[in-house]
Amino acid sequence: MTEDASRWVVGWVRADFGLDLATLDEVTHGADQHARLWLGQAADGSRYAVKLSGGGTPAGLVVMAYLAGQGVPGIPAPLRTPDGRLCSERDGRRLSVVPWVSDHRALDGPMTDAHWRSYGEVLAAVHAVPVTDELRRLLPPGGAAYPLIVAATRAVAERLRAPDLGDPLVADLAGVWSVVADRVSVLIEEVERLAAERPGPSVVCHGDPHLGNLLLGPDGQVWLIDWDDAVLAPAECDLMFVVGGVLAFAPITAEQEVAALAGYGPADIDPTRLAWFLAVRALDDLSDWTSQALDADATAADRTRAARIVRGLVSPVGLITLADAALRNLDPARR
C-alpha cells in the first residue's frame, strides 16, 4: 500500500468516524477479492480492523451490531459514525471500522478444548437470537444461489473438456477435473434433486464460520468475524463447518467436533440439509477457485494459489470428498 493511499484511508476514518489513527498496516490474508483490510492503531494503543469493500451490502455490519446488542458473546460491535451509521460510503465503496480483538486466528492454532466449546457456544447464541423484520429484509436465504453455482460449475467443466494445453496450469487442472468428473456430476444432480428438501427453521447464520474467521483469546475466548456472508437458513448451514469442517488443510477431528457440539448444546442435525449445504459449498468453492486459476489476467502467484486450493478440494480430506460421503450416507445403495 502506498503512503498516499494510507493517508487517504486514515483521513477517511478521521473525517467520517472521528477516529485518529497513528498507524495503518495492510492485512493480506483473506479470500475476498473485493475488499481490503488494514490494522489501524490509535495513539492510545487501541486497535481497529479497517475494511474497504467494493461489493456486497452492509447487511453483515447490521447483523454484527444486532448480535452484539443482543449480548451474543464473541461478536465485536462495529464503530458508528457520529450520525449513527455503521459504515461510510464514497464512490461506490464502503468503509467500516471494528475493534481489533485478537491477532490469533483459529486457523493458525492452537485451539484448546475450551476454544472449541466456546466456538459452539457462539454459534448456538447466534442461532438463538430473534429474527427481526429488518434482518428478514436484509439477509438472503441460505443456499438460494445454488442454481447459479450449478451453472458456473457446468461452465467450468465444459471449458476444461477442451483446455488450452499450452498453459501447463490449465492442463493440470483439466487432469484434476477429469479424475473427479463423475463425483462432480453426482453433486450437481443431488443438489438439484434435494433442493426442495433444504427448507427448515430459518435462523441467523454466519454462512462462513470456518476457522479463518474465528479469532482466539485467552481462557478459551473466541470471536467470530467477517459477517459478509450472513444469511437466514437452517442451522446446518453453519454446523457443516463443525461436523468435519470444510477446509482440506484444517479438518476437524472427532474430539474437536465433540467439544464444539458440547458447547452448542442439543442439536437435532438433519443429515439431508447438512449434506445439501455441504454439496452447494463444495461446488461453489470448486468452480470459483478453478475460475480464478484459469484467469489469464491474474498473477502467476494468484493462479498457482487457486490451483493449489482446487487440488485440496478434491483431496481425500477435501470438501468434494466430504460432500460426496455425506450424500452417500443418505443413500446406502450408493456406498
Steps between C-alpha positions, in 0.01 A plus 500: 500500500643841404553776752246717315236226516570451870450870566178490299352217711619659825338828392175322410486331841570832675242694298214249517560313828675766705786258567866598468725212395872529568590198287333294229632165376340289227397144586552267207331174603144440390323386185271797428617647169272802543626619837813634667571479871735700719604492864478854630635616834411820684741700712356347818581148377144407402495286185240470227419293195445749218329341199435644156244304300420534133209258483217350698288689749539628858266226624784323680572812704132525592508137617815557706354807669174316571671192642733707718199698623325173586794402717623218277854419612791517260354763266693830479267795449580728203578862571239753391546835333396805702160490329448133587593321175684167510709584194599787276451487124694689234520439126323166530734372770418432864729560798439340839692500828481220756708452816802276437437233761783251444810428292447125515291319240364160592634382166851559630420332834541365747134460602438355844193298598372819661533685169309226318226511760480880474477470122189285544358736761535800269325321213219391733453854629492636144240244394285578805450874441156615383481571128383858457309644205814695404707182485234328291518791259880518485620140511466257209388143561790260534567297188269706281779554246540128431365524138773753417762283673388194303512698176850631580623149577365365172661789311842434653468128432416570137798734464737237637378235258697682228776673696786714374774241528756769434444627853646243744278613785184467289609156382558398862156620605340313212663185632377569852144554381503189282571286807204641696262560208260223604490619860438858393214387275344312792531804725324714240220246460453464876504874564222544245306195621517585871443876465134463592598324823738768624242725676495486876469743790688811383734665749773759467807321363850631451516306174879455500613427860818312410809525718643783292211717623544399863742688727642364824544669835612390846306256719314348208352827372416521128367764260313431176582762236429584134121485474481592130338163415232509772175330398171375638517123483463177694776460760663231287626781274746586780529163671653339192814694594503319835408149388829409333576850379528618140869590464722228355804637681320528834270199549314486831567188704232296675621630839484862385152446357382353831635803689336749264164322508520478879523878500219527248263290708219276380498501121266296283721511190312398188736288284325593175527874560861458617592303188322747274680805642831313482440415134405857409808635676719237331378596152529871577858471624604267218359715220614830653860398576533324166378813321761704687771252401390521136500881498774595257495858629584398858855483629690173481511489880124543533429238235739253662341557840151448356609177328648375826167561674318312222724200554423518871127506432517169312746335741394214732429757774366770266152640481406313182582175679316605817188601307504180296531291819214690667276433200599134494403471866149613405472218247668174611447362148761747370774386739 
